[in-house]
Amino acid sequence: MRYLTQFFLLCLVSVACCCGKPDTSGTETPAAVAPKAVSVAPATVSATAAAGQYEITVTSPARPKLEIPAEAKSWLSFTDGIFKDYKIVFTLKVAANPEYEERSANVTVSASGVSAVTLPVTQAAKEVIKDPTLADNDAVARTFELGLGWNMGNHFDAYANGVANETAWQGKSATQATFTGLKAKGFTSVRIPATWMGHIGEAPDYTLDEVWLNRIYEVVEFAENAGLKVILNTHHDEDHGENDGNHWQNLKGAVDSEEINTQVKEEIAAVWGQIATKFKDKGDFLMLESFNELIYGNQWSSSSNTEKKCAVINEWNQVFVNAVRATGGNNATRWLGVPGYAASPSYLQYLTVPNDPAGKIMLAFHCYDPYDYTIGEKQLPDWGHTGTAYRNGEEEIKTLFNSIYTNYTAKNIPIYMGEFGCSMRNKSDAKAWAYYLYYLEYVVKCARTFGISPFLWDNGANGYGQERHGYVDHGTGEYTSTGEEPVKAMARAWNTTDAGYTLQSVYDSAPVF
């Protein structure tokens, strides 16, 4: 009886379970029906000039394949997808178009047993960058107030044994003749890089050495007497991985430690407060620039934590602005300059304009492009479209300056090129010398065309080769033995207003060997 009862209960459970199941026999997903032909969506691809990726959906009775014609394989490629239910999605990759002409290709999509289909791909031509009609705004006006500038490099920024020294790196002392000579040669502004290490007292006052401050004041007056605009900064106080305690603008330390950041900001405020106080009665010819090329340790490029690094620089720039404005006098309204990470245009997007009641802030960047031609070890033999080593040189400079103009100057955000230059070439090498002169003339003419004031780097190093940038004698204001031709080429590029002398005419006059 017990067994019969168990059997009966088991039957009830089975019936209940069977009754509880829905009948799905009539709602199963039907199998995909094989298409009779290949179809492609979209039917055509119209690509922009920039590099891009485009999804191509192919329906086919058998696994399809894409075939790119041989002549288009340099700019077209694709990645495969998964073929399921007679469909597959390919990713078509289109490289940037480097030419100023549209290009096209017919990609073939085929499958076994059916006719192939053609997928037309067209890519727009690279945009022609036209010379702009410069905006009628304060940023453009400020560009032409500064004009063509010159850096007194490796001079007051030089140092030895942790102490800034005027003659440590080039042995010349600046005189009134230095600046009178610069003015006569077509320069309208000078940037005086100044290092302050070894001349700063202990915390909390960080008192500046009066002798050093007075000497820099005297040289600024030399420039003033010559009728030049002046930019004065703090220069090699930046720590580029030395970690020696002398380079007190320690960005790495400040990024990694808020305690160090606070200490550095206190020193910035104290140092700039004293410099600004010394110059508070000087006129608008004088502009103060916060820093030079701040980097994290020895990292000239930043691949991680970039926003944090640049945020600290933005903090420091604000401290600088506040310290200068607080001293009153003409400092309440004089122009101030601020660079971003490494003073590189690659990081301008992270540089914010400090809050400023006077609204007279200029952003700063440096340009030694391309590195392998200008200051790198390779010292390429030529540059530009008529050469062989760097044929797209003009295009890169023009693209950069156009982006600077479009994103800043045209939007009334003043900006200047605080350093540019190229290592001197051997004048007895006709080809190297011709391309060298052409590079300098083109860069300066391009800067003027796009409303950017350029400041030539002159480190007083005579001769030729890597890091030789001697154009004007720092002690006498006379040309160096090879300085006259390049300076005249740059002065011509900036100061010539003849309608027939354009960026295109400079381009068309490139050397041919």
C-alpha positions in Angstrom: 0.0 0.0 0.0 2.8 2.4 0.9 4.4 1.8 -2.6 1.0 2.4 -4.3 0.6 5.7 -2.5 4.1 6.8 -3.4 3.4 5.8 -7.1 0.2 7.8 -7.1 1.8 11.0 -5.6 4.6 10.7 -8.1 2.1 10.6 -11.0 0.4 13.7 -9.6 3.6 15.6 -9.5 4.5 14.6 -13.0 1.1 15.6 -14.3 1.4 19.0 -12.5 4.8 19.6 -13.9 3.8 18.7 -17.3 0.7 20.9 -17.1 2.8 23.9 -15.9 5.0 24.0 -19.0 3.9 26.4 -21.7 3.6 25.0 -25.2 6.3 26.6 -27.2 6.2 24.3 -30.2 4.6 27.0 -32.4 6.8 30.0 -31.3 10.4 28.9 -32.0 12.6 31.4 -33.8 12.6 30.4 -37.5 16.0 29.7 -39.0 17.5 32.6 -41.1 16.7 32.3 -44.7 19.7 32.3 -47.0 19.7 35.4 -49.2 20.0 34.9 -52.9 22.6 37.7 -53.4 25.2 39.8 -51.7 24.1 43.1 -50.3 26.1 45.8 -48.6 25.1 48.6 -46.3 25.9 51.4 -46.7 26.1 51.1 -50.4 28.9 53.8 -50.6 31.4 55.3 -48.1 32.2 59.0 -48.2 35.1 59.5 -45.8 36.4 62.7 -44.4 40.0 63.7 -45.0 40.9 62.7 -41.4 41.6 59.1 -40.5 38.5 57.1 -39.6 36.7 53.8 -39.3 33.5 52.8 -41.0 31.3 49.7 -40.3 30.2 47.8 -43.4 27.4 45.3 -42.9 27.3 42.5 -45.6 24.5 40.0 -46.1 25.4 37.0 -48.1 24.5 33.4 -48.7 28.1 32.3 -48.0 30.9 33.9 -46.0 31.9 37.0 -48.0 35.3 38.5 -48.5 36.5 42.0 -49.1 39.1 42.8 -51.6 40.9 46.1 -51.7 42.6 47.1 -54.9 46.4 47.1 -54.8 46.6 50.8 -55.6 44.5 51.6 -52.5 46.1 49.4 -49.9 48.3 52.2 -48.7 45.2 54.0 -47.3 42.5 51.4 -47.0 42.4 48.3 -44.8 39.8 46.3 -42.8 39.2 44.1 -39.9 37.1 41.0 -40.1 33.9 40.2 -38.2 31.9 37.1 -37.3 29.7 35.6 -40.0 26.4 34.5 -38.4 22.9 34.2 -39.8 24.3 35.2 -43.2 25.5 38.5 -41.9 28.9 40.0 -41.1 30.2 43.4 -40.1 33.5 44.5 -41.5 35.4 47.6 -40.1 36.8 49.6 -43.0 39.8 51.7 -41.9 40.7 54.8 -43.9 44.0 56.5 -43.4 44.3 60.3 -43.3 44.5 61.9 -46.8 47.8 63.8 -46.9 47.0 65.2 -50.4 45.0 68.2 -51.5 43.1 66.0 -53.9 40.1 63.7 -53.4 40.9 60.0 -53.8 38.7 57.0 -54.4 38.7 53.2 -54.8 36.2 50.4 -55.5 36.2 47.7 -52.9 35.0 44.3 -54.1 32.6 42.2 -51.9 32.3 38.6 -53.1 30.9 35.3 -52.0 30.8 31.8 -53.5 28.0 31.1 -56.0 26.7 34.7 -56.4 27.8 37.8 -58.2 30.2 40.2 -56.5 29.2 43.7 -55.4 31.3 46.9 -55.7 31.6 49.2 -52.7 32.7 52.7 -53.8 34.9 54.5 -51.3 35.7 58.2 -51.7 37.8 60.3 -49.4 37.8 64.1 -49.2 40.9 66.0 -50.0 43.0 67.4 -47.2 41.7 70.9 -46.3 43.7 73.7 -47.7 44.8 76.0 -44.9 44.2 79.5 -46.2 46.0 82.6 -44.8 43.5 84.2 -42.4 42.3 87.7 -42.4 43.4 88.5 -38.9 40.7 89.4 -36.4 40.4 93.0 -35.2 40.8 92.2 -31.5 43.1 92.8 -28.6 45.0 89.6 -29.1 46.1 90.5 -32.6 46.9 94.0 -31.5 49.1 92.6 -28.7 50.9 90.4 -31.2 52.0 93.4 -33.2 53.0 95.4 -30.1 55.5 92.6 -29.3 56.5 92.0 -32.9 59.7 90.1 -33.6 61.5 89.1 -30.4 64.9 87.9 -29.3 65.9 85.8 -26.3 69.0 86.6 -24.3 69.5 82.9 -23.7 72.2 81.2 -21.6 72.8 84.6 -19.9 70.9 85.5 -16.8 69.4 82.0 -16.8 72.9 80.5 -16.6 74.1 79.0 -13.3 77.1 77.1 -11.8 77.2 75.2 -8.5 73.6 76.0 -7.8 74.0 79.8 -8.2 72.7 81.8 -11.1 75.6 83.7 -12.8 75.5 86.0 -15.8 78.7 84.8 -17.3 78.7 81.1 -16.3 77.8 79.8 -19.8 78.9 82.4 -22.3 81.3 84.8 -20.7 79.7 88.1 -21.8 78.1 90.9 -19.7 75.2 92.7 -21.3 75.6 96.4 -22.0 73.5 99.2 -23.4 75.0 98.6 -26.8 73.6 95.0 -26.7 70.0 96.3 -26.8 70.7 99.3 -29.0 72.1 96.9 -31.5 69.1 94.6 -31.3 66.7 97.4 -32.0 68.7 98.5 -35.0 68.5 95.0 -36.4 64.7 94.9 -36.5 63.8 93.3 -33.2 61.1 95.1 -31.2 61.1 92.9 -28.1 63.5 91.0 -25.9 62.9 88.1 -23.5 65.3 88.1 -20.6 65.3 84.6 -19.1 66.4 84.9 -15.5 67.3 82.2 -13.0 67.0 83.0 -9.3 68.5 80.0 -7.6 71.3 80.7 -5.2 69.9 84.2 -4.8 66.9 83.3 -2.6 67.0 83.3 1.1 65.4 80.9 3.6 61.7 80.4 4.3 59.4 82.0 5.1 60.5 85.3 3.5 62.6 83.9 0.7 64.4 87.2 0.5 66.1 87.9 -2.9 69.7 88.9 -3.2 69.6 92.6 -3.8 72.8 92.7 -6.0 71.3 90.1 -8.4 68.0 91.8 -8.5 69.6 95.2 -9.1 71.7 93.9 -12.0 68.6 92.5 -13.8 66.8 95.7 -13.2 69.7 97.6 -14.8 69.6 95.4 -17.9 65.9 95.8 -18.2 66.5 99.5 -18.2 69.0 99.0 -21.1 66.2 97.5 -23.1 63.8 100.2 -22.1 66.3 102.9 -23.2 66.6 101.2 -26.6 62.8 101.3 -27.1 62.3 97.6 -26.8 59.5 95.7 -25.1 60.7 93.2 -22.4 59.6 89.9 -21.1 61.2 88.9 -17.7 60.7 85.5 -16.2 61.9 82.8 -13.8 63.8 80.3 -16.0 66.0 77.4 -14.9 64.6 77.4 -11.4 62.5 74.6 -12.7 63.4 71.0 -11.6 64.0 68.8 -14.6 64.8 65.7 -12.6 67.9 67.2 -10.9 66.3 66.8 -7.5 69.2 68.7 -6.0 67.3 71.2 -3.8 68.5 74.1 -6.0 65.9 73.8 -8.7 63.1 74.9 -6.4 60.2 74.8 -8.9 59.7 71.0 -8.2 56.6 70.0 -10.2 57.1 66.3 -9.6 57.3 66.9 -5.9 54.2 69.1 -6.0 52.2 66.7 -8.0 53.1 63.8 -5.6 52.8 65.7 -2.4 50.4 68.4 -1.4 52.8 69.5 1.4 55.5 70.2 -1.2 53.0 71.9 -3.5 52.0 74.3 -0.7 55.7 75.0 0.1 56.5 75.7 -3.6 53.5 78.0 -4.0 54.6 80.0 -0.9 58.0 80.5 -2.5 56.5 81.4 -5.9 54.4 84.1 -4.1 57.3 85.4 -2.2 59.8 85.5 -5.1 57.4 87.0 -7.6 56.1 89.5 -5.0 59.7 90.9 -4.6 60.4 90.9 -8.4 57.1 92.7 -9.1 57.7 95.2 -6.3 61.1 96.1 -7.8 59.5 96.8 -11.2 56.2 98.1 -10.1 56.9 101.6 -11.4 58.1 100.5 -14.8 55.9 101.1 -17.8 53.9 98.8 -20.0 56.9 98.0 -22.1 57.7 95.4 -19.4 55.8 92.1 -19.3 56.4 89.4 -16.6 56.3 85.7 -17.4 55.7 83.2 -14.6 57.9 80.2 -15.6 59.8 78.6 -18.5 59.3 74.9 -19.2 57.9 73.1 -16.2 57.9 69.3 -16.5 57.3 66.3 -14.2 60.8 65.1 -13.3 62.6 64.6 -16.6 59.4 63.8 -18.6 59.3 66.2 -21.6 56.1 64.4 -22.7 53.4 63.2 -20.4 51.6 59.9 -21.0 49.8 59.5 -17.7 48.2 61.7 -15.0 48.5 64.6 -17.4 45.5 66.5 -16.1 46.9 66.5 -12.5 50.3 67.7 -13.6 48.8 70.5 -15.6 46.4 71.4 -12.9 49.3 72.0 -10.5 50.9 74.3 -13.2 47.6 76.2 -13.4 47.6 76.6 -9.6 51.1 78.0 -9.8 50.2 80.4 -12.6 47.3 81.7 -10.5 49.7 82.2 -7.5 52.0 84.2 -9.8 49.2 86.4 -11.1 47.9 87.1 -7.6 51.3 87.9 -6.3 52.1 90.4 -9.1 48.7 92.1 -9.0 48.9 92.5 -5.2 52.0 94.7 -5.5 50.0 97.5 -7.1 51.4 100.3 -9.2 51.8 99.5 -12.8 51.7 95.8 -11.9 48.0 96.1 -11.4 47.5 96.3 -15.2 50.7 95.2 -16.9 50.7 92.2 -19.3 51.5 88.8 -17.7 52.6 85.6 -19.5 51.9 82.0 -18.5 53.1 78.8 -20.1 51.7 75.3 -19.7 53.4 71.9 -19.4 56.9 72.0 -21.1 55.7 75.2 -22.8 54.6 72.7 -25.5 51.7 73.4 -27.8 50.8 69.8 -27.3 49.5 70.6 -23.8 47.9 73.9 -24.4 44.5 72.3 -24.1 45.2 71.8 -20.4 46.4 75.3 -19.8 43.7 77.6 -18.3 43.8 81.4 -18.4 44.3 82.5 -14.7 41.6 84.7 -13.1 42.9 88.3 -13.6 41.0 91.5 -12.7 43.0 93.3 -15.3 42.2 90.8 -18.1 45.7 91.1 -19.5 47.1 87.5 -19.6 49.0 86.0 -22.5 49.5 82.3 -23.0 53.0 81.1 -24.0 54.3 78.2 -26.0 57.7 77.2 -27.5 58.3 75.7 -30.9 61.4 73.8 -32.1 59.6 71.8 -34.8 60.8 69.4 -36.2 63.1 68.4 -33.4 65.4 66.3 -35.7 66.1 69.3 -37.9 66.3 72.1 -35.4 67.9 71.0 -32.1 68.1 67.2 -32.1 71.2 65.1 -32.6 70.3 64.2 -36.2 70.6 67.8 -37.5 68.8 66.7 -40.7 70.5 68.2 -43.9 67.4 70.0 -45.3 63.8 70.9 -44.5 60.7 71.6 -46.6 59.0 70.5 -49.8 62.1 70.9 -52.1 64.3 68.8 -49.8 64.5 65.1 -49.1 64.8 64.8 -45.3 61.6 66.5 -44.1 59.4 67.3 -47.1 56.2 68.1 -45.1 57.9 70.7 -42.9 56.0 73.8 -44.1 52.7 72.0 -43.8 53.4 71.0 -40.2 54.3 74.5 -39.2 51.3 76.0 -41.0 49.0 73.5 -39.4 50.3 74.2 -35.9 50.1 78.0 -36.3 46.6 77.8 -37.8 45.5 75.8 -34.8 47.0 78.4 -32.5 45.3 81.2 -34.3 41.9 79.4 -34.6 41.8 78.3 -31.0 43.3 81.3 -29.3 44.1 84.5 -31.2 40.8 84.5 -33.2 38.9 84.0 -30.0 40.7 87.0 -28.5 43.0 84.9 -26.2 46.4 86.5 -26.5 49.3 84.0 -27.1 53.0 84.3 -28.1 55.8 82.0 -29.1 58.3 82.6 -26.4 61.0 80.5 -28.0 61.8 79.2 -31.5 65.0 78.5 -33.4 67.3 76.2 -35.2 70.9 75.2 -34.6 73.3 77.1 -36.8 74.4 75.4 -40.0 77.8 75.4 -41.7 77.9 78.5 -44.0 80.4 76.8 -46.2 77.9 74.1 -47.0 75.7 75.9 -49.5 72.8 73.4 -49.4 72.6 73.3 -45.5 73.0 77.0 -45.3 70.2 77.7 -47.8 67.7 75.5 -46.2 68.6 76.9 -42.8 67.9 80.4 -43.9 64.7 79.2 -45.6 63.5 77.5 -42.4 63.9 80.6 -40.3 62.3 82.9 -42.9 59.3 80.6 -43.4 58.7 80.1 -39.7 58.7 83.8 -39.0 56.6 84.7 -42.0 54.1 82.0 -41.0 54.0 83.3 -37.5 53.2 86.8 -38.7 50.6 85.5 -41.2 48.8 83.7 -38.3 49.2 86.5 -35.8 51.8 85.0 -33.5 54.7 87.0 -32.0 57.9 84.9 -32.3 61.0 85.1 -30.0 64.2 83.8 -31.5 66.4 81.7 -29.1 70.0 83.1 -29.1 72.2 81.4 -26.5 75.4 83.2 -27.5 77.0 80.0 -28.8 79.0 80.7 -31.9 80.0 78.2 -34.6 77.6 75.6 -36.1 76.1 72.3 -35.0 73.7 71.2 -32.4 72.6 73.8 -29.9 74.7 76.6 -31.6 72.3 79.6 -31.6 74.6 82.6 -31.7 73.2 85.5 -33.8 74.0 88.7 -31.9 76.9 89.3 -29.6 75.5 89.5 -26.0 78.1 92.0 -25.0 78.3 94.4 -28.0 75.0 94.0 -29.9 77.0 93.3 -33.1 76.3 90.4 -35.4 78.3 87.2 -34.8 80.4 85.9 -37.7 77.4 84.1 -39.2 74.5 86.0 -37.6 73.7 88.7 -40.1 72.1 86.7 -42.9 69.6 84.7 -40.7 68.7 87.8 -38.7 68.0 89.8 -41.9 65.9 86.9 -43.3 63.8 86.9 -40.1 63.5 90.7 -40.0 62.4 90.7 -43.6 59.8 88.0 -42.9 58.3 90.0 -40.0 58.7 93.6 -41.1 58.0 93.4 -44.9 54.4 94.5 -45.7 54.7 94.5 -49.5 51.6 92.8 -50.9 53.7 90.6 -53.2 55.7 89.2 -50.3 53.5 86.5 -48.9 53.8 83.1 -47.1 53.2 81.5 -50.5 55.9 83.6 -52.2 58.4 82.5 -49.5 57.3 78.9 -50.0 57.8 79.2 -53.8 61.3 80.5 -53.2 62.5 77.4 -51.3 66.0 76.2 -52.2 66.4 73.7 -55.0 69.6 71.5 -55.1 
